[in-house]
Amino acid sequence: MSQKTKLAIHIVNASKAAKIAKASRLGIVVSSVLIFLIFAVSYYGTMVGNFTFSVDGMAREAGISMYEYADRIEYKTRIVSDKVEDNQGMTGLCGTEYYDGSQGEGVCIPGDEHFVNTDGPNNAESYIAHTFYVENAGDYKLDISASVNILASTKGAEESLRVRVIINGVGVTYAKVQSEKGESPGEFEPLTESFYSIDKVMYREYLEVEPEETLKVTIIVWYEGVDADHTNAIFGGGVKLDMKFSVIKVYDDEL
């Protein structure tokens, strides 16, 4: 092997070693940051662009329709949420024993009144929020179901996901139960109910919904910064969700 070749190999190896050392130092710095540090998490490009609200085929046939504003100007069978570009960690635990306030008020999810009193999209930089209406616009009384579904998830991002569903003024925040990283593995996360199943955040049934009866629905979605699973490990991951309304039963004596 020539002297020039040996020198070239030495230079390449030295360059690689410098890059590795630099990357290691960066990794140490990143790893030392508190779990609650606000950082951008890719959410399939956007946090909410893939979140749709819709009624299925049978529900459409039965007369279930949606609209975003109380004036009922435009009826729809599908609503697509607005985009959120800066999807950092937030918290719904402000004002409770589970949050010490050290991160300030800027990371707090507002109270329900902030959302339910505003029709249509009401997003901030780091959470999605959308209010809309689901109406039985048909001629028959119906039993209907509402579900929020996990269509896809990467890098365990669903572990720190929070979905708050408010229907006719009744709100529930859903989360996966605590993982092995939590203080009480297998138990509910603070102030939440557990996901309905592995691929459903929630499922509810509304029975004997009369013609012209309406459900007012508000959805808020965020990554919970206080969650032990809200770490750098989910950077680049995301969760794809939708909400579906279906008909369980049509009350028609002639059917």
PEKARA-V294781 format. One line per field, one symbol per residue. phi: phi as a letter, one per 20 degrees, with the letter a starting at -180 (. if undefined). A space follows every 10 residues. Layout:
phi=???
This chain:
phi=.fffffffff ffffffffff ffffffffff feffgfgfbf cfclnbfcfe eddbdegfff feofccbecf flfcecdbcd ffecedeefc bddgndfece nfenefdeff fggfefecfm fbfdfcbdbb dbccdeeedc fceccccdde eabclmfffd fccdddclnd dcddbfffef fffcgneffg lcdfgfbfcc fbbcdcelff gmfcdedccc cbeeffffee cffegneacd cbccdceebd ecfee
